[in-house]
Structure formats: structure tokens, C-alpha cells
């Protein structure tokens, strides 16, 4: 069904340019919703990570102690770094992008 605009003379069909603009706007809104849905899903996954939750709720001293006691090799350090980077990314997107 063609789009119409309201005028004092009644409904008037969109011009081809107006149709293209409206299509582009609709596609942009759909893409924005998909990005926001993806970010919400990623944030939920990060929030569900028990180690991230422990770090969020820990004091600086507790964080130092936990890292000293639980990160003893490169593989463990890389895994922790990945978790922290994901958490920082989610926080940054929430604070600076949305």
C-alpha cells in the first residue's frame, strides 16, 4: 500500500523521493532496534557472569587478594582480562553510546 501524507486537500501519495526517505528511516529504526537488542543480550550475559559480579561487589583489597590467589598463569590472566574487557565495553556503551 503506498504511503500518503495528510494535506488540507486530503491524502496525497508520497513522491518517490519521500518513499525512499521513509524506507531508509524505517530501515535505520529496525537496525537500531536490532543493535539495542543485541547489546541488551550481551549485557545480560556479562551480568550473569559470577566472576564479574564478584569483582563488582568487591573492595579494592578483595580484588587484589582474589587476583593474587586465583590468577596464577597466563591463560587465567587472559580469561580474566577478557571478562573485564567485556564488562567495561558494556558499561561504556551504556554510558556513552545509548
N, CA and C atoms as an extended XYZ file, in Angstrom:
294
Properties=species:S:1:pos:R:3:atomname:S:1:resname:S:1:resid:I:1 pbc="F F F"
N         0.848       -1.175        0.000 N   UNK     1
C         0.000        0.000        0.000 CA  UNK     1
C         0.900        1.246        0.000 C   UNK     1
N         0.678        2.170       -0.909 N   UNK     2
C         1.520        3.368       -0.952 CA  UNK     2
C         1.273        4.263        0.264 C   UNK     2
N         2.316        4.922        0.648 N   UNK     3
C         2.204        5.853        1.774 CA  UNK     3
C         1.566        7.142        1.282 C   UNK     3
N         0.849        7.770        2.207 N   UNK     4
C         0.227        9.055        1.877 CA  UNK     4
C         0.541       10.041        2.977 C   UNK     4
N         0.495       11.313        2.624 N   UNK     5
C         0.665       12.375        3.611 CA  UNK     5
C        -0.635       13.168        3.661 C   UNK     5
N        -0.916       13.665        4.835 N   UNK     6
C        -2.132       14.453        5.010 CA  UNK     6
C        -1.877       15.887        4.564 C   UNK     6
N        -2.782       16.406        3.791 N   UNK     7
C        -2.722       17.807        3.377 CA  UNK     7
C        -4.106       18.407        3.570 C   UNK     7
N        -4.191       19.716        3.432 N   UNK     8
C        -5.506       20.363        3.569 CA  UNK     8
C        -6.466       19.903        2.475 C   UNK     8
N        -5.910       19.438        1.354 N   UNK     9
C        -6.744       18.939        0.257 CA  UNK     9
C        -7.055       17.446        0.396 C   UNK     9
N        -6.558       16.833        1.474 N   UNK    10
C        -6.783       15.407        1.679 CA  UNK    10
C        -5.494       14.635        1.507 C   UNK    10
N        -5.562       13.311        1.588 N   UNK    11
C        -4.358       12.494        1.468 CA  UNK    11
C        -3.725       12.608        0.078 C   UNK    11
N        -2.390       12.717        0.067 N   UNK    12
C        -1.635       12.807       -1.177 CA  UNK    12
C        -0.538       11.750       -1.126 C   UNK    12
N        -0.370       10.967       -2.194 N   UNK    13
C         0.683        9.935       -2.182 CA  UNK    13
C         2.077       10.553       -2.036 C   UNK    13
N         2.951        9.808       -1.387 N   UNK    14
C         4.354       10.225       -1.281 CA  UNK    14
C         4.975       10.278       -2.670 C   UNK    14
N         5.920       11.182       -2.842 N   UNK    15
C         6.731       11.193       -4.064 CA  UNK    15
C         7.719       10.030       -3.961 C   UNK    15
N         8.343        9.636       -5.066 N   UNK    16
C         9.356        8.574       -4.982 CA  UNK    16
C        10.477        8.917       -4.000 C   UNK    16
N        10.863       10.190       -3.945 N   UNK    17
C        11.917       10.604       -3.006 CA  UNK    17
C        11.459       10.443       -1.562 C   UNK    17
N        10.196       10.820       -1.296 N   UNK    18
C         9.652       10.670        0.060 CA  UNK    18
C         9.538        9.194        0.437 C   UNK    18
N         9.150        8.364       -0.517 N   UNK    19
C         9.086        6.915       -0.272 CA  UNK    19
C        10.471        6.371        0.085 C   UNK    19
N        11.480        6.775       -0.698 N   UNK    20
C        12.848        6.298       -0.443 CA  UNK    20
C        13.325        6.769        0.923 C   UNK    20
N        13.034        8.019        1.270 N   UNK    21
C        13.433        8.546        2.573 CA  UNK    21
C        12.742        7.776        3.695 C   UNK    21
N        11.431        7.540        3.533 N   UNK    22
C        10.679        6.803        4.556 CA  UNK    22
C        11.201        5.376        4.693 C   UNK    22
N        11.519        4.742        3.577 N   UNK    23
C        12.083        3.388        3.625 CA  UNK    23
C        13.417        3.379        4.367 C   UNK    23
N        14.253        4.372        4.081 N   UNK    24
C        15.553        4.468        4.741 CA  UNK    24
C        15.386        4.699        6.243 C   UNK    24
N        14.463        5.566        6.625 N   UNK    25
C        14.202        5.827        8.043 CA  UNK    25
C        13.729        4.556        8.752 C   UNK    25
N        12.848        3.827        8.094 N   UNK    26
C        12.342        2.580        8.673 CA  UNK    26
C        13.460        1.556        8.830 C   UNK    26
N        14.316        1.436        7.828 N   UNK    27
C        15.446        0.503        7.898 CA  UNK    27
C        16.405        0.906        9.011 C   UNK    27
N        16.631        2.194        9.171 N   UNK    28
C        17.510        2.676       10.234 CA  UNK    28
C        16.927        2.349       11.605 C   UNK    28
N        15.637        2.578       11.788 N   UNK    29
C        14.992        2.248       13.073 CA  UNK    29
C        15.076        0.753       13.363 C   UNK    29
N        14.853       -0.070       12.339 N   UNK    30
C        14.935       -1.525       12.510 CA  UNK    30
C        16.350       -1.937       12.902 C   UNK    30
N        17.345       -1.374       12.233 N   UNK    31
C        18.743       -1.689       12.558 CA  UNK    31
C        19.096       -1.219       13.963 C   UNK    31
N        18.637       -0.039       14.345 N   UNK    32
C        18.902        0.472       15.696 CA  UNK    32
C        18.291       -0.435       16.758 C   UNK    32
N        17.072       -0.906       16.506 N   UNK    33
C        16.428       -1.822       17.461 CA  UNK    33
C        17.214       -3.122       17.571 C   UNK    33
N        17.699       -3.631       16.448 N   UNK    34
C        18.474       -4.875       16.465 CA  UNK    34
C        19.771       -4.692       17.252 C   UNK    34
N        20.432       -3.570       17.070 N   UNK    35
C        21.669       -3.290       17.815 CA  UNK    35
C        21.377       -3.195       19.302 C   UNK    35
N        20.326       -2.490       19.668 N   UNK    36
C        19.976       -2.359       21.097 CA  UNK    36
C        19.613       -3.714       21.692 C   UNK    36
N        18.874       -4.532       20.951 N   UNK    37
C        18.532       -5.873       21.437 CA  UNK    37
C        19.792       -6.711       21.647 C   UNK    37
N        20.724       -6.624       20.702 N   UNK    38
C        21.983       -7.370       20.819 CA  UNK    38
C        22.768       -6.894       22.040 C   UNK    38
N        22.830       -5.599       22.243 N   UNK    39
C        23.563       -5.056       23.398 CA  UNK    39
C        22.922       -5.467       24.714 C   UNK    39
N        21.588       -5.483       24.745 N   UNK    40
C        20.904       -5.940       25.961 CA  UNK    40
C        21.237       -7.401       26.255 C   UNK    40
N        21.248       -8.225       25.222 N   UNK    41
C        21.572       -9.642       25.395 CA  UNK    41
C        23.008       -9.811       25.877 C   UNK    41
N        23.934       -9.053       25.293 N   UNK    42
C        25.331       -9.127       25.719 CA  UNK    42
C        25.484       -8.657       27.162 C   UNK    42
N        24.811       -7.567       27.522 N   UNK    43
C        24.892       -7.051       28.894 CA  UNK    43
C        24.329       -8.073       29.883 C   UNK    43
N        23.234       -8.727       29.521 N   UNK    44
C        22.655       -9.744       30.405 CA  UNK    44
C        23.626      -10.899       30.603 C   UNK    44
N        24.311      -11.290       29.541 N   UNK    45
C        25.288      -12.377       29.636 CA  UNK    45
C        26.446      -11.978       30.552 C   UNK    45
N        26.913      -10.752       30.418 N   UNK    46
C        28.013      -10.275       31.261 CA  UNK    46
C        27.562      -10.188       32.715 C   UNK    46
N        26.350       -9.657       32.947 N   UNK    47
C        25.829       -9.540       34.308 CA  UNK    47
C        25.672      -10.895       34.967 C   UNK    47
N        25.416      -11.931       34.178 N   UNK    48
C        25.237      -13.276       34.714 CA  UNK    48
C        26.562      -13.952       35.059 C   UNK    48
N        27.674      -13.391       34.628 N   UNK    49
C        28.990      -13.969       34.889 CA  UNK    49
C        29.330      -13.795       36.370 C   UNK    49
N        29.462      -14.899       37.080 N   UNK    50
C        29.681      -14.864       38.527 CA  UNK    50
C        30.973      -14.139       38.896 C   UNK    50
N        32.032      -14.329       38.139 N   UNK    51
C        33.287      -13.645       38.462 CA  UNK    51
C        33.165      -12.141       38.285 C   UNK    51
N        32.468      -11.705       37.262 N   UNK    52
C        32.258      -10.267       37.068 CA  UNK    52
C        31.460       -9.708       38.239 C   UNK    52
N        30.418      -10.417       38.660 N   UNK    53
C        29.600       -9.957       39.797 CA  UNK    53
C        30.438       -9.878       41.074 C   UNK    53
N        31.306      -10.856       41.283 N   UNK    54
C        32.172      -10.826       42.466 CA  UNK    54
C        33.096       -9.614       42.440 C   UNK    54
N        33.646       -9.317       41.285 N   UNK    55
C        34.552       -8.169       41.174 CA  UNK    55
C        33.790       -6.863       41.391 C   UNK    55
N        32.591       -6.767       40.838 N   UNK    56
C        31.788       -5.556       41.000 CA  UNK    56
C        31.502       -5.295       42.481 C   UNK    56
N        31.240       -6.347       43.227 N   UNK    57
C        30.873       -6.197       44.633 CA  UNK    57
C        32.062       -6.195       45.589 C   UNK    57
N        33.249       -6.376       45.086 N   UNK    58
C        34.435       -6.491       45.944 CA  UNK    58
C        35.084       -5.127       46.199 C   UNK    58
N        35.774       -5.061       47.311 N   UNK    59
C        36.575       -3.874       47.620 CA  UNK    59
C        37.895       -3.972       46.856 C   UNK    59
N        38.637       -2.875       46.749 N   UNK    60
C        39.943       -2.948       46.080 CA  UNK    60
C        40.873       -3.990       46.703 C   UNK    60
N        40.876       -4.102       48.019 N   UNK    61
C        41.730       -5.096       48.679 CA  UNK    61
C        41.277       -6.507       48.337 C   UNK    61
N        39.981       -6.737       48.329 N   UNK    62
C        39.462       -8.056       47.977 CA  UNK    62
C        39.812       -8.408       46.522 C   UNK    62
N        39.765       -7.424       45.649 N   UNK    63
C        40.134       -7.667       44.248 CA  UNK    63
C        41.604       -8.057       44.163 C   UNK    63
N        42.474       -7.304       44.858 N   UNK    64
C        43.900       -7.649       44.869 CA  UNK    64
C        44.108       -9.072       45.356 C   UNK    64
N        43.472       -9.427       46.470 N   UNK    65
C        43.626      -10.767       47.036 CA  UNK    65
C        43.097      -11.838       46.093 C   UNK    65
N        41.936      -11.585       45.474 N   UNK    66
C        41.353      -12.576       44.574 CA  UNK    66
C        42.282      -12.815       43.388 C   UNK    66
N        42.798      -11.747       42.802 N   UNK    67
C        43.701      -11.906       41.649 CA  UNK    67
C        44.976      -12.628       42.074 C   UNK    67
N        45.548      -12.241       43.217 N   UNK    68
C        46.766      -12.902       43.692 CA  UNK    68
C        46.548      -14.399       43.903 C   UNK    68
N        45.377      -14.786       44.390 N   UNK    69
C        45.101      -16.187       44.712 CA  UNK    69
C        44.545      -16.998       43.551 C   UNK    69
N        43.953      -16.343       42.559 N   UNK    70
C        43.251      -17.087       41.506 CA  UNK    70
C        43.816      -16.926       40.106 C   UNK    70
N        44.659      -15.955       39.893 N   UNK    71
C        45.248      -15.751       38.573 CA  UNK    71
C        46.730      -16.075       38.691 C   UNK    71
N        47.048      -17.312       38.310 N   UNK    72
C        48.414      -17.793       38.548 CA  UNK    72
C        49.180      -18.119       37.268 C   UNK    72
N        48.516      -17.994       36.119 N   UNK    73
C        49.219      -18.259       34.864 CA  UNK    73
C        48.631      -17.385       33.759 C   UNK    73
N        49.279      -17.413       32.620 N   UNK    74
C        48.863      -16.555       31.515 CA  UNK    74
C        47.447      -16.864       31.044 C   UNK    74
N        47.072      -18.109       30.963 N   UNK    75
C        45.733      -18.476       30.492 CA  UNK    75
C        44.658      -17.895       31.420 C   UNK    75
N        44.869      -18.000       32.733 N   UNK    76
C        43.908      -17.441       33.689 CA  UNK    76
C        43.876      -15.913       33.598 C   UNK    76
N        45.043      -15.300       33.409 N   UNK    77
C        45.105      -13.845       33.272 CA  UNK    77
C        44.345      -13.395       32.020 C   UNK    77
N        44.522      -14.128       30.913 N   UNK    78
C        43.830      -13.778       29.677 CA  UNK    78
C        42.320      -13.927       29.845 C   UNK    78
N        41.883      -14.969       30.509 N   UNK    79
C        40.452      -15.189       30.720 CA  UNK    79
C        39.854      -14.062       31.561 C   UNK    79
N        40.536      -13.675       32.618 N   UNK    80
C        40.061      -12.574       33.454 CA  UNK    80
C        40.050      -11.272       32.654 C   UNK    80
N        41.091      -11.032       31.889 N   UNK    81
C        41.164       -9.816       31.083 CA  UNK    81
C        40.001       -9.753       30.086 C   UNK    81
N        39.660      -10.866       29.477 N   UNK    82
C        38.534      -10.910       28.536 CA  UNK    82
C        37.232      -10.544       29.237 C   UNK    82
N        37.019      -11.126       30.425 N   UNK    83
C        35.793      -10.827       31.175 CA  UNK    83
C        35.718       -9.351       31.525 C   UNK    83
N        36.819       -8.809       32.001 N   UNK    84
C        36.833       -7.398       32.384 CA  UNK    84
C        36.640       -6.491       31.167 C   UNK    84
N        37.254       -6.836       30.059 N   UNK    85
C        37.093       -6.032       28.845 CA  UNK    85
C        35.637       -6.036       28.385 C   UNK    85
N        34.973       -7.189       28.462 N   UNK    86
C        33.565       -7.263       28.081 CA  UNK    86
C        32.707       -6.413       29.012 C   UNK    86
N        33.000       -6.463       30.307 N   UNK    87
C        32.240       -5.665       31.267 CA  UNK    87
C        32.457       -4.174       31.019 C   UNK    87
N        33.692       -3.789       30.787 N   UNK    88
C        33.991       -2.377       30.512 CA  UNK    88
C        33.314       -1.936       29.219 C   UNK    88
N        33.314       -2.787       28.223 N   UNK    89
C        32.657       -2.468       26.957 CA  UNK    89
C        31.167       -2.234       27.167 C   UNK    89
N        30.521       -3.110       27.923 N   UNK    90
C        29.082       -2.962       28.179 CA  UNK    90
C        28.798       -1.680       28.956 C   UNK    90
N        29.618       -1.391       29.942 N   UNK    91
C        29.435       -0.166       30.728 CA  UNK    91
C        29.645        1.057       29.845 C   UNK    91
N        30.687        1.026       29.029 N   UNK    92
C        30.979        2.146       28.154 CA  UNK    92
C        29.869        2.410       27.149 C   UNK    92
N        29.345        1.341       26.559 N   UNK    93
C        28.243        1.524       25.594 CA  UNK    93
C        27.028        2.125       26.283 C   UNK    93
N        26.744        1.645       27.486 N   UNK    94
C        25.584        2.164       28.225 CA  UNK    94
C        25.775        3.635       28.557 C   UNK    94
N        26.979        4.005       28.964 N   UNK    95
C        27.237        5.380       29.397 CA  UNK    95
C        27.447        6.346       28.246 C   UNK    95
N        28.067        5.904       27.161 N   UNK    96
C        28.485        6.841       26.139 CA  UNK    96
C        27.775        6.711       24.795 C   UNK    96
N        27.138        5.567       24.532 N   UNK    97
C        26.551        5.356       23.214 CA  UNK    97
C        25.041        5.470       23.248 C   UNK    97
N        24.399        4.842       24.206 N   UNK    98
C        22.929        4.775       24.246 CA  UNK    98
C        22.318        6.061       24.653 C   UNK    98
